Amino acid sequence: MRLEIAALSAPAIIMFLTFVIFPVVLAAYYGFYRWQGYGAPTDWVGLNNYRLILADPAFQDVLWHNGLILVLSLVIQGPLAIVLALLLNRKIRGRSIIRVLIFVPYIISEVIVGTGWSLMLQSNGAVNDLLRRIGLGSLEADWIADPELAIWTLMAIITWKYIGFAVILMLAGLQSIPDEIFEAAQIDGASYWQIQRRITLPLLGPTIRIWAFLSIIGSLQLFDLVYIIWGQYVSGTAGTSTMAIYMLAQGRNAGNYGYGSAVAVVMFVISLIVALIYQRFLLRRDLRGAVTEGTV
């Protein structure tokens, strides 16, 4: 049995070590050097790269942006996904079509999404043109470059792009709850909202926590949409730059791959610490009974 398990798991383990662990170890190694990306690294700087990162106000800003995106993603997408899932879990006309329309943005490439929205949100783009045509020209704005609006523009795009994934997860969680529980509550005289608050949400808790975990990790590693819509320069002035954008700008584009590798390690450590804390205090209750003694 152990030989079979080893044989079946070996390809996955090899892939994981090759494409996940090895690059992390290599990045940690390069992070101790001032290296331009070619030849063997020889200019040893020790922990100086890490000291520069943590002391850099620009990195502190992008860390704050990532944290803000993380919080806003949970606060905006979570309740909205639950409400939509509750509506789509009921028997309404066109339910299947609505589900497809909500999920479609999630499967569209980030490049297409970013390019499309960047064109529509230009000062002379489709959004401002629509506002003018419907008599709301006073609401025209520079949705991308205005620092007071850019972060909310980003959150609107992120919500539109990823809300479908959250809704599908919530729907799966709702459909795993036996109907007999709801029927018993209705017989006991519970109202619709009492059922949702006291039965549905607690039983949906494991699904919500898994989605929140995925959303947190995704927020900490956000790169593609910001880079495509704002780029590394506009994102800094607009207040939407992230740690990944900072890594690209200060690492590869600055010709300092050692510093960029150190930034990647810092991102990895932050994500790992957040994941471990989240698992320790929130996911532990869901994983406690998943594996029992004697299970093979």
C-alpha positions in Angstrom: 0.0 0.0 0.0 2.8 2.4 0.9 4.6 1.6 -2.3 1.5 2.3 -4.4 0.9 5.6 -2.6 4.5 6.6 -3.2 4.3 5.7 -6.9 1.1 7.6 -7.4 2.2 10.7 -5.5 5.7 10.8 -6.8 4.9 12.8 -10.0 3.0 15.4 -8.1 5.7 15.7 -5.5 8.4 16.1 -8.2 6.3 18.8 -10.0 5.8 20.6 -6.7 9.4 20.5 -5.7 10.5 21.6 -9.2 8.1 24.4 -9.8 7.4 25.7 -6.3 10.0 24.8 -3.7 13.1 25.0 -6.0 12.2 28.5 -7.3 11.6 29.7 -3.7 15.0 28.4 -2.6 16.7 29.9 -5.6 15.0 33.3 -5.0 16.1 33.2 -1.3 19.7 32.4 -2.5 19.8 35.3 -5.0 18.2 37.6 -2.5 21.5 37.7 -0.6 23.4 39.2 -3.6 23.4 42.3 -5.8 22.9 40.5 -9.1 22.0 41.8 -12.5 20.5 38.5 -13.8 23.4 37.0 -15.8 26.5 35.1 -14.7 27.1 33.7 -11.3 26.2 36.1 -8.4 29.3 37.3 -6.7 28.4 40.6 -5.0 27.3 39.3 -1.6 25.2 41.8 0.4 23.7 39.5 3.0 20.5 40.8 4.6 21.0 44.3 3.1 18.4 43.8 0.4 15.8 42.8 3.0 16.7 45.8 5.2 16.2 48.1 2.2 12.9 46.6 1.4 11.4 46.9 4.8 12.8 50.5 5.2 11.6 51.6 1.7 8.5 53.9 2.0 7.4 52.7 -1.5 7.3 49.1 -0.3 5.3 50.2 2.8 2.8 51.9 0.5 2.3 48.8 -1.7 2.0 46.7 1.4 -0.8 49.0 2.6 -2.4 48.8 -0.9 -2.4 45.0 -0.7 -3.9 45.0 2.7 -6.6 47.4 1.7 -7.4 45.3 -1.4 -7.6 42.2 0.8 -10.0 43.8 3.3 -12.2 45.4 0.6 -12.3 42.1 -1.3 -13.7 40.2 1.7 -16.1 43.0 2.7 -17.5 43.6 -0.8 -17.4 40.2 -2.5 -18.4 38.0 0.5 -21.8 39.5 1.3 -22.6 40.1 -2.3 -21.7 36.5 -3.3 -23.9 35.1 -0.4 -26.9 37.2 -1.4 -26.5 36.2 -5.1 -26.1 32.6 -4.2 -29.2 32.7 -2.0 -31.2 34.2 -4.9 -29.9 31.8 -7.5 -30.5 28.8 -5.2 -34.2 29.5 -5.4 -36.4 28.4 -8.3 -36.6 31.5 -10.5 -37.0 31.9 -14.3 -33.7 32.1 -16.2 -31.7 30.9 -13.2 -29.3 28.9 -15.3 -28.6 31.8 -17.7 -28.0 34.2 -14.8 -25.5 31.7 -13.3 -23.6 31.5 -16.6 -23.6 35.3 -17.0 -22.2 35.8 -13.5 -19.5 33.1 -13.9 -18.4 34.1 -17.4 -16.1 37.0 -16.3 -14.2 34.6 -14.1 -13.1 32.4 -17.0 -12.1 35.3 -19.2 -8.4 35.9 -19.4 -7.0 38.7 -17.2 -5.3 40.2 -20.2 -8.6 40.6 -22.1 -10.4 41.9 -19.0 -7.6 44.4 -18.2 -7.3 45.6 -21.8 -11.1 46.0 -22.2 -11.6 47.9 -18.9 -8.5 50.1 -19.5 -10.0 51.2 -22.8 -13.5 51.8 -21.4 -12.2 53.8 -18.4 -10.1 56.2 -20.3 -11.1 59.9 -20.0 -12.6 59.7 -23.5 -13.7 56.0 -23.1 -17.0 54.3 -23.2 -17.9 54.8 -19.5 -17.6 58.6 -19.6 -19.3 58.7 -23.0 -22.3 56.7 -21.6 -22.5 59.1 -18.6 -22.7 62.0 -21.0 -25.4 60.4 -23.2 -27.7 59.6 -20.3 -27.4 63.2 -18.9 -24.9 62.4 -16.1 -21.9 64.2 -17.5 -21.2 65.8 -14.2 -20.1 62.3 -13.0 -17.4 62.0 -15.5 -14.0 61.3 -14.0 -10.5 60.0 -14.6 -11.3 56.6 -13.3 -7.7 55.3 -13.7 -5.4 58.1 -12.8 -7.3 59.9 -10.0 -5.9 58.6 -6.7 -9.2 59.1 -4.9 -11.0 56.9 -7.4 -8.4 54.4 -8.7 -8.6 52.0 -5.8 -12.4 51.9 -6.1 -12.1 51.4 -9.8 -9.8 48.5 -9.2 -12.2 47.0 -6.6 -15.1 47.3 -9.0 -13.1 45.4 -11.7 -11.9 42.7 -9.2 -15.5 42.2 -7.9 -16.9 42.0 -11.5 -14.1 39.5 -12.4 -14.1 37.2 -9.4 -17.6 37.4 -8.0 -18.6 34.5 -10.2 -16.1 32.1 -8.5 -17.4 33.1 -5.1 -21.0 32.6 -6.1 -20.3 29.2 -7.5 -18.6 28.1 -4.3 -21.5 29.4 -2.2 -24.0 27.7 -4.4 -22.1 24.4 -4.0 -22.2 24.9 -0.3 -25.9 25.7 -0.3 -26.8 22.6 -2.3 -24.9 20.4 0.1 -27.3 21.4 2.9 -30.1 18.9 3.2 -33.6 20.3 2.4 -35.0 18.4 5.4 -33.3 20.9 7.7 -35.1 23.9 6.1 -38.4 22.0 6.0 -38.2 21.2 9.7 -37.4 24.9 10.5 -40.4 26.0 8.5 -42.7 23.6 10.3 -41.4 25.1 13.6 -42.5 28.5 12.4 -39.2 30.0 11.5 -39.3 32.9 8.9 -37.2 33.0 5.8 -34.6 35.4 7.3 -34.4 33.4 10.5 -33.7 30.3 8.5 -30.9 32.0 6.6 -29.4 33.6 9.7 -29.6 30.7 12.1 -29.3 27.7 9.7 -27.9 28.6 6.3 -25.1 30.9 7.3 -23.7 28.6 10.0 -23.8 25.6 7.8 -22.3 27.6 5.0 -19.4 28.6 7.3 -16.8 26.1 5.9 -17.4 27.2 2.3 -17.2 30.9 3.3 -13.9 30.3 5.2 -12.4 28.4 2.2 -13.4 31.2 -0.2 -12.0 33.8 2.2 -8.7 32.0 2.4 -8.4 31.9 -1.4 -9.4 35.6 -1.7 -6.8 36.6 0.9 -3.9 34.8 -0.9 -5.1 36.1 -4.3 -5.2 39.7 -2.9 -1.6 39.4 -1.5 -0.3 38.2 -4.9 -2.4 40.5 -7.2 -0.5 41.6 -10.2 -2.0 41.0 -13.7 -5.0 43.4 -13.6 -3.0 46.2 -12.0 -0.1 45.8 -14.4 -2.3 45.7 -17.5 -4.6 48.6 -16.6 -2.3 50.9 -14.7 1.2 49.7 -15.4 4.1 50.0 -13.0 4.3 53.9 -13.2 0.7 55.0 -13.1 -0.2 52.4 -10.4 2.3 54.1 -8.1 0.8 57.6 -8.5 -2.8 56.3 -8.6 -2.5 54.3 -5.4 -3.1 50.9 -6.8 0.5 49.5 -6.9 1.0 46.1 -5.2 3.9 44.1 -3.9 4.1 42.2 -7.2 4.3 45.4 -9.2 7.0 46.7 -6.8 8.9 43.5 -7.3 8.8 43.9 -11.1 9.8 47.6 -11.0 12.6 47.4 -8.5 13.9 44.0 -9.7 13.8 43.1 -13.3 13.1 46.6 -14.8 15.8 48.1 -12.6 18.3 45.4 -13.5 18.6 44.3 -9.9 17.4 40.7 -9.9 18.9 40.1 -6.4 16.7 42.8 -4.9 13.7 41.5 -6.9 14.3 38.0 -5.6 14.4 39.4 -2.0 11.0 41.1 -2.6 9.6 37.7 -3.9 10.9 36.0 -0.7 9.2 38.7 1.4 6.0 38.2 -0.4 6.2 34.5 0.1 6.9 34.9 3.8 4.0 37.3 4.3 1.6 35.0 2.4 2.9 32.0 4.4 2.5 33.7 7.7 -1.0 34.9 6.8 -2.0 31.4 5.6 -0.6 29.7 8.8 -2.4 32.1 11.1 -5.7 31.7 9.1 -5.4 28.0 9.2 -4.6 28.0 12.9 -7.5 30.1 14.0 -10.2 29.7 11.3 -9.7 26.6 9.2 -8.7 24.3 12.0 -12.3 23.7 13.0 -13.1 22.5 9.5 -10.0 20.3 9.2 -10.2 18.8 12.6 -12.6 16.0 11.6 -11.4 15.6 8.0 -8.8 13.0 8.8 -9.3 10.4 11.5 -7.0 7.9 13.0 -6.9 4.6 11.1 -7.8 6.3 7.8 -5.6 5.1 4.9 
